[in-house]
């Protein structure tokens, strides 16, 4: 079994790659290196330079490796930038996630872990934010993350994909 980490050359993704490698798991990193760094990928973990939204590249990875889990960290993350460049955030965070989820479903990858954001809640009424708080994003960044959460929920209902959203909500 292999675990594919998108955005695995970034800060959080590379730490996940280290933890999984150290636990004896087979790990493969897919990162376009737009904000990640090749040196951040742990020794012994293969880095494939490419985009998580490139369905033919992801197809090839899923065909040639026994990938049973996708951990999706890749995406744009700066809230203020998302206000100035919303369409770039929707393309990178939403459209690329759609392509990745679609490819995972087509290849029957059983498990998907998504790194979302508390930005899906907008300006919460309570802190800490309870998991059942209403979602009301106030930025394209938060909206793009919420759209991916909705796509995962719907893909799970239609195709049996088991997923976890890193901010606390899970469906298995």
N, C-alpha and C positions, 0 to 999 in steps of 0.2 A: 504494500500500500504506500502511496505517495501523497503528501499534502502539498497543494499548490498555494503559495502565498502571493497574492497580487500586492504590489507596493512593498515588497519585502526588502527593498534597499533603503526604505525610509526609517525613521526613528522607531516607531512602534512595530512595524513589520519586521525589521531586522532583529529586534529583541524577541519577537515571537519565533523567528527562524532559529535563533540561538537556543531558546528554551526547548523547542521541538527537537532540534538536532541533539542537544544534550540529553534528551529523554530517549534517544535512540530511534527517532522517527526519520523516515526518508522525506526530505524536504526539497522542493523546487520553488525558486523565486522567479516571478515575472514582474519586471519593472521597466518603465521607459526611461528611467534615470533623469526625468525632468526636475525632480526635487530630491530624489534619492541618490545615494552614492554607492558605487561598486564596492568600495572598501568596507562598507557597512555589512555586507553579506558575509555570513560566517564561512570560515574555511570548511570545505567538504560539502557545501551546499551549492548546487548549480544555479547560476544566474542566467536567465534568458532575457535579453533586452528586447522589449516589445510592449505593446499596449494591451491592457485587459479588455478593451473594446474591439480588438482585432480578432474577429471570429475565426478567420482561417489560421491565425497563429495559435489561438487557444485550442482550436480543433486539433491541430497537429500535436500539441502537448498532451491533450487528453487521449489521443490515439496511441501515442508512444509511451505513455506512463500509466501505471495503474492508479490514477488519481481518484481517491475516494472522498477527499475533503478539499473544499476551496475556502480559504480564508481571505476575504476581500478587504484590503486596507487601502488600495490605490484610490486616489481622488484628490480634488482640490479642497483646501481646508480653511482659507482665510475669509472670514465673514465680511470684512470691509471691502475686500477685493470682489467678492461675489455681488456686492451692491453696484459696483462700477461695471462689472463684466458678467452679468447674469447668464447670458447665453453660453459662455464658455463653461460655466459651472454646471448648467443643465446638460451640456454635451459630455463633459468629463465625468460628472458624478451620476447622472441619470441614464443617458444614452449608453455609455460604456458599461454601466451596471446591467442594463437591460440585455445588452449583447452577451455579457458574461453569464448571466442567469439563463438566457436562452440556450447558450452552448452547453452549460452544465446540465440542463434538462435533456437536451438532445442526446448527450452522452450518458445519461442516467447516473450522474455523480450524486451519491446519496446525501451528502452533507454539505451545508453552506453556512459559513460564519461571516457575518457582515459587521464591520465597524461603523456604526452610525454616530450620532452626536446628540448631546442634550439640546442642541439648537433646534431640534424638531419640536420642542416644547415652547419655543419663543420666549416670552417674558412670563415665567411661571409665577403662580400665586403663592406657592410654598417652596421653601428650600429646607432640607433637601427635597428634590422633586420626586413625588411618589410615582411609581411605575404606571399607575392608571390615570395620571394627569392627562388632561386633553392636550393633543398636539395642535400647535398653532404657530408654525414657524414665521419669523418676521424678516428673514433674509433668503435670498436664493440658495445660499449654502444649506440652511436648515430645510428648505423646501425640497432641494435635490436629494437630501438624505432621506427625508420622509417618503418621497416617491419610490425610492429603492426599497424601503421597508414594505410599502404597499405591494410592490411587484413581487417581493419574496412571499408575502402572505398569499397572494393570488396564485403564484406558481406552486406553492405547497398544496393549496386546495385542489388545483387542477392536475398536478403531476406527482404528488407525493414527496416532493422535495422536503427534507428535514432541514430546518435552519435555526440559527440563533442570531439574535441582534445584540451586539455587544453592550448596549446600554441597559440591558436587563430583560427585555422581552424575548421570549423563546417560544418556539413551536417545534415539537418533535413528535 
